[in-house]
Amino acid sequence: MAWYYVNDNAQPNGDHEVHVYGCSWLALVVNKTYLGDYTSCSPAVTKARTIYSQCNGCFYCSNACHTS
Ligand SMILES: [Zn+2]
């Protein structure tokens, strides 16, 4: 299990990135929302989409959920 967070600030393309606690990119995120404790990024991204319509997995820590 891992703690997942979503960046409250969108990327330039509008995506709100989902990160695992401990990701070095998450450390750079100023405002984030805790999503929950999950075994994979998939349910975390689903949860994030209930908050922000446009979400994407982090390329580095949640690559399985990263698109485009
Ligand atoms: Zn990440």
PDB file of the backbone (N, CA, C, O) and the ligand in Angstrom, with CONECT records:
HET     ZN  A 101       1
ATOM      1  N   MET A   1       0.844  -1.190   0.000  1.00  0.00           N
ATOM      2  CA  MET A   1       0.000   0.000   0.000  1.00  0.00           C
ATOM      3  C   MET A   1       0.886   1.249   0.000  1.00  0.00           C
ATOM      4  O   MET A   1       2.007   1.258   0.509  1.00  0.00           O
ATOM      5  N   ALA A   2       0.333   2.278  -0.586  1.00  0.00           N
ATOM      6  CA  ALA A   2       1.077   3.536  -0.637  1.00  0.00           C
ATOM      7  C   ALA A   2       0.091   4.691  -0.529  1.00  0.00           C
ATOM      8  O   ALA A   2      -1.072   4.587  -0.919  1.00  0.00           O
ATOM      9  N   TRP A   3       0.590   5.779   0.005  1.00  0.00           N
ATOM     10  CA  TRP A   3      -0.247   6.974   0.125  1.00  0.00           C
ATOM     11  C   TRP A   3      -0.184   7.745  -1.181  1.00  0.00           C
ATOM     12  O   TRP A   3       0.893   8.017  -1.712  1.00  0.00           O
ATOM     13  N   TYR A   4      -1.339   8.086  -1.679  1.00  0.00           N
ATOM     14  CA  TYR A   4      -1.407   8.837  -2.929  1.00  0.00           C
ATOM     15  C   TYR A   4      -1.932  10.248  -2.685  1.00  0.00           C
ATOM     16  O   TYR A   4      -2.809  10.482  -1.854  1.00  0.00           O
ATOM     17  N   TYR A   5      -1.362  11.166  -3.438  1.00  0.00           N
ATOM     18  CA  TYR A   5      -1.759  12.574  -3.365  1.00  0.00           C
ATOM     19  C   TYR A   5      -2.007  13.105  -4.773  1.00  0.00           C
ATOM     20  O   TYR A   5      -1.424  12.622  -5.744  1.00  0.00           O
ATOM     21  N   VAL A   6      -2.878  14.103  -4.866  1.00  0.00           N
ATOM     22  CA  VAL A   6      -3.058  14.798  -6.142  1.00  0.00           C
ATOM     23  C   VAL A   6      -2.596  16.240  -5.975  1.00  0.00           C
ATOM     24  O   VAL A   6      -2.853  16.884  -4.958  1.00  0.00           O
ATOM     25  N   ASN A   7      -1.916  16.720  -6.991  1.00  0.00           N
ATOM     26  CA  ASN A   7      -1.461  18.110  -7.009  1.00  0.00           C
ATOM     27  C   ASN A   7      -2.668  19.023  -7.190  1.00  0.00           C
ATOM     28  O   ASN A   7      -3.415  18.885  -8.159  1.00  0.00           O
ATOM     29  N   ASP A   8      -2.858  19.950  -6.262  1.00  0.00           N
ATOM     30  CA  ASP A   8      -3.993  20.874  -6.368  1.00  0.00           C
ATOM     31  C   ASP A   8      -3.797  21.885  -7.494  1.00  0.00           C
ATOM     32  O   ASP A   8      -4.752  22.506  -7.959  1.00  0.00           O
ATOM     33  N   ASN A   9      -2.572  22.038  -7.915  1.00  0.00           N
ATOM     34  CA  ASN A   9      -2.276  22.974  -8.995  1.00  0.00           C
ATOM     35  C   ASN A   9      -2.084  22.184 -10.290  1.00  0.00           C
ATOM     36  O   ASN A   9      -1.281  21.253 -10.337  1.00  0.00           O
ATOM     37  N   ALA A  10      -2.805  22.547 -11.319  1.00  0.00           N
ATOM     38  CA  ALA A  10      -2.730  21.837 -12.588  1.00  0.00           C
ATOM     39  C   ALA A  10      -1.420  22.121 -13.320  1.00  0.00           C
ATOM     40  O   ALA A  10      -0.811  23.178 -13.159  1.00  0.00           O
ATOM     41  N   GLN A  11      -1.011  21.154 -14.122  1.00  0.00           N
ATOM     42  CA  GLN A  11       0.130  21.345 -15.019  1.00  0.00           C
ATOM     43  C   GLN A  11      -0.302  22.315 -16.123  1.00  0.00           C
ATOM     44  O   GLN A  11      -1.490  22.607 -16.263  1.00  0.00           O
ATOM     45  N   PRO A  12       0.663  22.815 -16.907  1.00  0.00           N
ATOM     46  CA  PRO A  12       0.311  23.731 -18.011  1.00  0.00           C
ATOM     47  C   PRO A  12      -0.733  23.145 -18.965  1.00  0.00           C
ATOM     48  O   PRO A  12      -1.498  23.893 -19.574  1.00  0.00           O
ATOM     49  N   ASN A  13      -0.772  21.824 -19.100  1.00  0.00           N
ATOM     50  CA  ASN A  13      -1.741  21.199 -20.005  1.00  0.00           C
ATOM     51  C   ASN A  13      -3.091  20.914 -19.326  1.00  0.00           C
ATOM     52  O   ASN A  13      -3.991  20.348 -19.945  1.00  0.00           O
ATOM     53  N   GLY A  14      -3.225  21.308 -18.057  1.00  0.00           N
ATOM     54  CA  GLY A  14      -4.497  21.137 -17.361  1.00  0.00           C
ATOM     55  C   GLY A  14      -4.577  19.899 -16.494  1.00  0.00           C
ATOM     56  O   GLY A  14      -5.533  19.739 -15.736  1.00  0.00           O
ATOM     57  N   ASP A  15      -3.579  19.006 -16.590  1.00  0.00           N
ATOM     58  CA  ASP A  15      -3.593  17.781 -15.790  1.00  0.00           C
ATOM     59  C   ASP A  15      -3.257  18.064 -14.322  1.00  0.00           C
ATOM     60  O   ASP A  15      -2.365  18.854 -14.013  1.00  0.00           O
ATOM     61  N   HIS A  16      -3.989  17.401 -13.431  1.00  0.00           N
ATOM     62  CA  HIS A  16      -3.621  17.376 -12.022  1.00  0.00           C
ATOM     63  C   HIS A  16      -2.902  16.050 -11.813  1.00  0.00           C
ATOM     64  O   HIS A  16      -3.510  14.989 -11.951  1.00  0.00           O
ATOM     65  N   GLU A  17      -1.634  16.098 -11.486  1.00  0.00           N
ATOM     66  CA  GLU A  17      -0.837  14.884 -11.388  1.00  0.00           C
ATOM     67  C   GLU A  17      -1.032  14.172 -10.055  1.00  0.00           C
ATOM     68  O   GLU A  17      -1.116  14.795  -8.996  1.00  0.00           O
ATOM     69  N   VAL A  18      -1.103  12.836 -10.145  1.00  0.00           N
ATOM     70  CA  VAL A  18      -1.235  11.985  -8.963  1.00  0.00           C
ATOM     71  C   VAL A  18       0.141  11.410  -8.630  1.00  0.00           C
ATOM     72  O   VAL A  18       0.834  10.879  -9.497  1.00  0.00           O
ATOM     73  N   HIS A  19       0.521  11.528  -7.351  1.00  0.00           N
ATOM     74  CA  HIS A  19       1.834  11.068  -6.894  1.00  0.00           C
ATOM     75  C   HIS A  19       1.721  10.129  -5.701  1.00  0.00           C
ATOM     76  O   HIS A  19       0.749  10.155  -4.946  1.00  0.00           O
ATOM     77  N   VAL A  20       2.753   9.299  -5.560  1.00  0.00           N
ATOM     78  CA  VAL A  20       2.900   8.473  -4.370  1.00  0.00           C
ATOM     79  C   VAL A  20       3.721   9.263  -3.345  1.00  0.00           C
ATOM     80  O   VAL A  20       4.652   9.986  -3.699  1.00  0.00           O
ATOM     81  N   TYR A  21       3.358   9.110  -2.075  1.00  0.00           N
ATOM     82  CA  TYR A  21       4.140   9.731  -1.008  1.00  0.00           C
ATOM     83  C   TYR A  21       5.580   9.242  -1.117  1.00  0.00           C
ATOM     84  O   TYR A  21       5.836   8.040  -1.185  1.00  0.00           O
ATOM     85  N   GLY A  22       6.498  10.170  -1.131  1.00  0.00           N
ATOM     86  CA  GLY A  22       7.897   9.799  -1.253  1.00  0.00           C
ATOM     87  C   GLY A  22       8.474  10.142  -2.620  1.00  0.00           C
ATOM     88  O   GLY A  22       9.692  10.194  -2.787  1.00  0.00           O
ATOM     89  N   CYS A  23       7.598  10.378  -3.600  1.00  0.00           N
ATOM     90  CA  CYS A  23       8.064  10.767  -4.936  1.00  0.00           C
ATOM     91  C   CYS A  23       8.795  12.099  -4.824  1.00  0.00           C
ATOM     92  O   CYS A  23       8.323  13.023  -4.161  1.00  0.00           O
ATOM     93  N   SER A  24       9.955  12.189  -5.479  1.00  0.00           N
ATOM     94  CA  SER A  24      10.729  13.421  -5.376  1.00  0.00           C
ATOM     95  C   SER A  24      10.005  14.596  -6.027  1.00  0.00           C
ATOM     96  O   SER A  24      10.251  15.748  -5.672  1.00  0.00           O
ATOM     97  N   TRP A  25       9.108  14.310  -6.983  1.00  0.00           N
ATOM     98  CA  TRP A  25       8.347  15.392  -7.604  1.00  0.00           C
ATOM     99  C   TRP A  25       7.245  15.872  -6.668  1.00  0.00           C
ATOM    100  O   TRP A  25       6.865  17.043  -6.694  1.00  0.00           O
ATOM    101  N   LEU A  26       6.736  14.963  -5.842  1.00  0.00           N
ATOM    102  CA  LEU A  26       5.714  15.376  -4.877  1.00  0.00           C
ATOM    103  C   LEU A  26       6.293  16.366  -3.875  1.00  0.00           C
ATOM    104  O   LEU A  26       5.591  17.247  -3.379  1.00  0.00           O
ATOM    105  N   ALA A  27       7.572  16.212  -3.585  1.00  0.00           N
ATOM    106  CA  ALA A  27       8.237  17.112  -2.635  1.00  0.00           C
ATOM    107  C   ALA A  27       8.220  18.554  -3.131  1.00  0.00           C
ATOM    108  O   ALA A  27       8.327  19.492  -2.341  1.00  0.00           O
ATOM    109  N   LEU A  28       8.084  18.725  -4.452  1.00  0.00           N
ATOM    110  CA  LEU A  28       8.068  20.065  -5.039  1.00  0.00           C
ATOM    111  C   LEU A  28       6.661  20.650  -5.103  1.00  0.00           C
ATOM    112  O   LEU A  28       6.480  21.829  -5.407  1.00  0.00           O
ATOM    113  N   VAL A  29       5.655  19.803  -4.809  1.00  0.00           N
ATOM    114  CA  VAL A  29       4.266  20.244  -4.885  1.00  0.00           C
ATOM    115  C   VAL A  29       3.912  21.040  -3.627  1.00  0.00           C
ATOM    116  O   VAL A  29       4.056  20.553  -2.506  1.00  0.00           O
ATOM    117  N   VAL A  30       3.454  22.250  -3.834  1.00  0.00           N
ATOM    118  CA  VAL A  30       3.146  23.129  -2.700  1.00  0.00           C
ATOM    119  C   VAL A  30       1.790  22.780  -2.093  1.00  0.00           C
ATOM    120  O   VAL A  30       1.661  22.653  -0.875  1.00  0.00           O
ATOM    121  N   ASN A  31       0.789  22.626  -2.941  1.00  0.00           N
ATOM    122  CA  ASN A  31      -0.566  22.335  -2.476  1.00  0.00           C
ATOM    123  C   ASN A  31      -1.002  20.985  -2.996  1.00  0.00           C
ATOM    124  O   ASN A  31      -1.029  20.757  -4.206  1.00  0.00           O
ATOM    125  N   LYS A  32      -1.348  20.078  -2.079  1.00  0.00           N
ATOM    126  CA  LYS A  32      -1.746  18.744  -2.494  1.00  0.00           C
ATOM    127  C   LYS A  32      -2.891  18.247  -1.625  1.00  0.00           C
ATOM    128  O   LYS A  32      -3.097  18.723  -0.509  1.00  0.00           O
ATOM    129  N   THR A  33      -3.641  17.271  -2.162  1.00  0.00           N
ATOM    130  CA  THR A  33      -4.756  16.679  -1.438  1.00  0.00           C
ATOM    131  C   THR A  33      -4.516  15.178  -1.306  1.00  0.00           C
ATOM    132  O   THR A  33      -4.209  14.493  -2.282  1.00  0.00           O
ATOM    133  N   TYR A  34      -4.662  14.684  -0.080  1.00  0.00           N
ATOM    134  CA  TYR A  34      -4.485  13.254   0.175  1.00  0.00           C
ATOM    135  C   TYR A  34      -5.654  12.477  -0.418  1.00  0.00           C
ATOM    136  O   TYR A  34      -6.815  12.812  -0.179  1.00  0.00           O
ATOM    137  N   LEU A  35      -5.344  11.438  -1.191  1.00  0.00           N
ATOM    138  CA  LEU A  35      -6.381  10.646  -1.860  1.00  0.00           C
ATOM    139  C   LEU A  35      -6.729   9.379  -1.094  1.00  0.00           C
ATOM    140  O   LEU A  35      -7.881   8.947  -1.092  1.00  0.00           O
ATOM    141  N   GLY A  36      -5.733   8.782  -0.446  1.00  0.00           N
ATOM    142  CA  GLY A  36      -5.965   7.548   0.283  1.00  0.00           C
ATOM    143  C   GLY A  36      -4.791   6.596   0.142  1.00  0.00           C
ATOM    144  O   GLY A  36      -3.774   6.915  -0.474  1.00  0.00           O
ATOM    145  N   ASP A  37      -4.959   5.417   0.730  1.00  0.00           N
ATOM    146  CA  ASP A  37      -3.938   4.376   0.777  1.00  0.00           C
ATOM    147  C   ASP A  37      -4.344   3.304  -0.221  1.00  0.00           C
ATOM    148  O   ASP A  37      -5.352   2.628  -0.017  1.00  0.00           O
ATOM    149  N   TYR A  38      -3.583   3.134  -1.292  1.00  0.00           N
ATOM    150  CA  TYR A  38      -3.963   2.205  -2.361  1.00  0.00           C
ATOM    151  C   TYR A  38      -2.798   1.294  -2.740  1.00  0.00           C
ATOM    152  O   TYR A  38      -1.633   1.619  -2.511  1.00  0.00           O
ATOM    153  N   THR A  39      -3.143   0.139  -3.327  1.00  0.00           N
ATOM    154  CA  THR A  39      -2.117  -0.804  -3.771  1.00  0.00           C
ATOM    155  C   THR A  39      -1.596  -0.453  -5.152  1.00  0.00           C
ATOM    156  O   THR A  39      -0.526  -0.919  -5.546  1.00  0.00           O
ATOM    157  N   SER A  40      -2.346   0.373  -5.903  1.00  0.00           N
ATOM    158  CA  SER A  40      -1.881   0.777  -7.226  1.00  0.00           C
ATOM    159  C   SER A  40      -2.395   2.174  -7.521  1.00  0.00           C
ATOM    160  O   SER A  40      -3.234   2.713  -6.799  1.00  0.00           O
ATOM    161  N   CYS A  41      -1.875   2.749  -8.595  1.00  0.00           N
ATOM    162  CA  CYS A  41      -2.254   4.119  -8.930  1.00  0.00           C
ATOM    163  C   CYS A  41      -3.667   4.209  -9.491  1.00  0.00           C
ATOM    164  O   CYS A  41      -4.294   5.266  -9.415  1.00  0.00           O
ATOM    165  N   SER A  42      -4.179   3.112 -10.056  1.00  0.00           N
ATOM    166  CA  SER A  42      -5.467   3.162 -10.743  1.00  0.00           C
ATOM    167  C   SER A  42      -6.610   3.677  -9.867  1.00  0.00           C
ATOM    168  O   SER A  42      -7.282   4.627 -10.267  1.00  0.00           O
ATOM    169  N   PRO A  43      -6.864   3.090  -8.677  1.00  0.00           N
ATOM    170  CA  PRO A  43      -7.935   3.630  -7.837  1.00  0.00           C
ATOM    171  C   PRO A  43      -7.631   5.029  -7.322  1.00  0.00           C
ATOM    172  O   PRO A  43      -8.546   5.802  -7.038  1.00  0.00           O
ATOM    173  N   ALA A  44      -6.362   5.352  -7.203  1.00  0.00           N
ATOM    174  CA  ALA A  44      -5.982   6.689  -6.745  1.00  0.00           C
ATOM    175  C   ALA A  44      -6.357   7.733  -7.798  1.00  0.00           C
ATOM    176  O   ALA A  44      -6.854   8.810  -7.469  1.00  0.00           O
ATOM    177  N   VAL A  45      -6.111   7.400  -9.062  1.00  0.00           N
ATOM    178  CA  VAL A  45      -6.467   8.332 -10.139  1.00  0.00           C
ATOM    179  C   VAL A  45      -7.991   8.447 -10.249  1.00  0.00           C
ATOM    180  O   VAL A  45      -8.524   9.529 -10.494  1.00  0.00           O
ATOM    181  N   THR A  46      -8.682   7.320 -10.066  1.00  0.00           N
ATOM    182  CA  THR A  46     -10.150   7.345 -10.088  1.00  0.00           C
ATOM    183  C   THR A  46     -10.670   8.276  -9.003  1.00  0.00           C
ATOM    184  O   THR A  46     -11.581   9.068  -9.239  1.00  0.00           O
ATOM    185  N   LYS A  47     -10.088   8.177  -7.816  1.00  0.00           N
ATOM    186  CA  LYS A  47     -10.464   9.042  -6.708  1.00  0.00           C
ATOM    187  C   LYS A  47     -10.152  10.505  -7.037  1.00  0.00           C
ATOM    188  O   LYS A  47     -10.952  11.400  -6.765  1.00  0.00           O
ATOM    189  N   ALA A  48      -8.985  10.725  -7.621  1.00  0.00           N
ATOM    190  CA  ALA A  48      -8.583  12.089  -7.973  1.00  0.00           C
ATOM    191  C   ALA A  48      -9.566  12.712  -8.959  1.00  0.00           C
ATOM    192  O   ALA A  48      -9.815  13.917  -8.923  1.00  0.00           O
ATOM    193  N   ARG A  49     -10.125  11.877  -9.844  1.00  0.00           N
ATOM    194  CA  ARG A  49     -11.061  12.392 -10.860  1.00  0.00           C
ATOM    195  C   ARG A  49     -12.400  12.814 -10.240  1.00  0.00           C
ATOM    196  O   ARG A  49     -13.183  13.519 -10.877  1.00  0.00           O
ATOM    197  N   THR A  50     -12.664  12.382  -8.993  1.00  0.00           N
ATOM    198  CA  THR A  50     -13.864  12.864  -8.315  1.00  0.00           C
ATOM    199  C   THR A  50     -13.634  14.293  -7.799  1.00  0.00           C
ATOM    200  O   THR A  50     -14.585  14.998  -7.458  1.00  0.00           O
ATOM    201  N   ILE A  51     -12.374  14.705  -7.747  1.00  0.00           N
ATOM    202  CA  ILE A  51     -12.024  16.049  -7.280  1.00  0.00           C
ATOM    203  C   ILE A  51     -11.714  16.956  -8.467  1.00  0.00           C
ATOM    204  O   ILE A  51     -12.234  18.067  -8.571  1.00  0.00           O
ATOM    205  N   TYR A  52     -10.849  16.455  -9.367  1.00  0.00           N
ATOM    206  CA  TYR A  52     -10.468  17.209 -10.561  1.00  0.00           C
ATOM    207  C   TYR A  52     -10.779  16.349 -11.782  1.00  0.00           C
ATOM    208  O   TYR A  52     -10.379  15.187 -11.846  1.00  0.00           O
ATOM    209  N   SER A  53     -11.487  16.918 -12.744  1.00  0.00           N
ATOM    210  CA  SER A  53     -11.920  16.130 -13.904  1.00  0.00           C
ATOM    211  C   SER A  53     -10.742  15.680 -14.763  1.00  0.00           C
ATOM    212  O   SER A  53     -10.810  14.644 -15.425  1.00  0.00           O
ATOM    213  N   GLN A  54      -9.672  16.455 -14.750  1.00  0.00           N
ATOM    214  CA  GLN A  54      -8.518  16.113 -15.588  1.00  0.00           C
ATOM    215  C   GLN A  54      -7.337  15.743 -14.708  1.00  0.00           C
ATOM    216  O   GLN A  54      -6.707  16.608 -14.100  1.00  0.00           O
ATOM    217  N   CYS A  55      -7.041  14.440 -14.645  1.00  0.00           N
ATOM    218  CA  CYS A  55      -5.956  13.937 -13.808  1.00  0.00           C
ATOM    219  C   CYS A  55      -5.076  13.001 -14.616  1.00  0.00           C
ATOM    220  O   CYS A  55      -5.493  12.463 -15.642  1.00  0.00           O
ATOM    221  N   ASN A  56      -3.853  12.814 -14.139  1.00  0.00           N
ATOM    222  CA  ASN A  56      -2.923  11.935 -14.816  1.00  0.00           C
ATOM    223  C   ASN A  56      -1.920  11.428 -13.795  1.00  0.00           C
ATOM    224  O   ASN A  56      -1.548  12.144 -12.865  1.00  0.00           O
ATOM    225  N   GLY A  57      -1.488  10.189 -13.974  1.00  0.00           N
ATOM    226  CA  GLY A  57      -0.471   9.644 -13.090  1.00  0.00           C
ATOM    227  C   GLY A  57       0.870  10.303 -13.361  1.00  0.00           C
ATOM    228  O   GLY A  57       1.190  10.637 -14.502  1.00  0.00           O
ATOM    229  N   CYS A  58       1.643  10.484 -12.318  1.00  0.00           N
ATOM    230  CA  CYS A  58       3.000  11.025 -12.461  1.00  0.00           C
ATOM    231  C   CYS A  58       3.831  10.085 -13.323  1.00  0.00           C
ATOM    232  O   CYS A  58       3.779   8.868 -13.148  1.00  0.00           O
ATOM    233  N   PHE A  59       4.594  10.644 -14.247  1.00  0.00           N
ATOM    234  CA  PHE A  59       5.430   9.835 -15.143  1.00  0.00           C
ATOM    235  C   PHE A  59       6.419   8.990 -14.347  1.00  0.00           C
ATOM    236  O   PHE A  59       6.727   7.867 -14.746  1.00  0.00           O
ATOM    237  N   TYR A  60       6.918   9.506 -13.240  1.00  0.00           N
ATOM    238  CA  TYR A  60       7.976   8.843 -12.495  1.00  0.00           C
ATOM    239  C   TYR A  60       7.469   7.832 -11.470  1.00  0.00           C
ATOM    240  O   TYR A  60       7.959   6.703 -11.424  1.00  0.00           O
ATOM    241  N   CYS A  61       6.491   8.223 -10.646  1.00  0.00           N
ATOM    242  CA  CYS A  61       6.064   7.335  -9.565  1.00  0.00           C
ATOM    243  C   CYS A  61       4.802   6.551  -9.902  1.00  0.00           C
ATOM    244  O   CYS A  61       4.532   5.535  -9.261  1.00  0.00           O
ATOM    245  N   SER A  62       4.020   6.989 -10.888  1.00  0.00           N
ATOM    246  CA  SER A  62       2.768   6.321 -11.240  1.00  0.00           C
ATOM    247  C   SER A  62       2.687   6.123 -12.738  1.00  0.00           C
ATOM    248  O   SER A  62       1.676   6.430 -13.369  1.00  0.00           O
ATOM    249  N   ASN A  63       3.775   5.601 -13.299  1.00  0.00           N
ATOM    250  CA  ASN A  63       3.887   5.506 -14.756  1.00  0.00           C
ATOM    251  C   ASN A  63       2.795   4.646 -15.379  1.00  0.00           C
ATOM    252  O   ASN A  63       2.391   4.889 -16.516  1.00  0.00           O
ATOM    253  N   ALA A  64       2.305   3.622 -14.634  1.00  0.00           N
ATOM    254  CA  ALA A  64       1.251   2.751 -15.160  1.00  0.00           C
ATOM    255  C   ALA A  64      -0.028   3.547 -15.433  1.00  0.00           C
ATOM    256  O   ALA A  64      -0.855   3.143 -16.250  1.00  0.00           O
ATOM    257  N   CYS A  65      -0.181   4.668 -14.749  1.00  0.00           N
ATOM    258  CA  CYS A  65      -1.378   5.506 -14.910  1.00  0.00           C
ATOM    259  C   CYS A  65      -1.074   6.779 -15.679  1.00  0.00           C
ATOM    260  O   CYS A  65      -1.910   7.679 -15.766  1.00  0.00           O
ATOM    261  N   HIS A  66       0.127   6.847 -16.236  1.00  0.00           N
ATOM    262  CA  HIS A  66       0.501   8.037 -16.986  1.00  0.00           C
ATOM    263  C   HIS A  66       0.093   7.870 -18.441  1.00  0.00           C
ATOM    264  O   HIS A  66       0.400   6.858 -19.069  1.00  0.00           O
ATOM    265  N   THR A  67      -0.599   8.868 -18.968  1.00  0.00           N
ATOM    266  CA  THR A  67      -0.993   8.845 -20.373  1.00  0.00           C
ATOM    267  C   THR A  67      -0.504  10.106 -21.059  1.00  0.00           C
ATOM    268  O   THR A  67      -0.313  11.146 -20.428  1.00  0.00           O
ATOM    269  N   SER A  68      -0.309   9.994 -22.346  1.00  0.00           N
ATOM    270  CA  SER A  68       0.156  11.067 -23.231  1.00  0.00           C
ATOM    271  C   SER A  68       1.541  11.580 -22.875  1.00  0.00           C
ATOM    272  O   SER A  68       2.054  12.482 -23.537  1.00  0.00           O
TER     273      SER A  68
HETATM  274 ZN    ZN A 101       5.334  11.340  -8.723  1.00  0.00          ZN2+
END
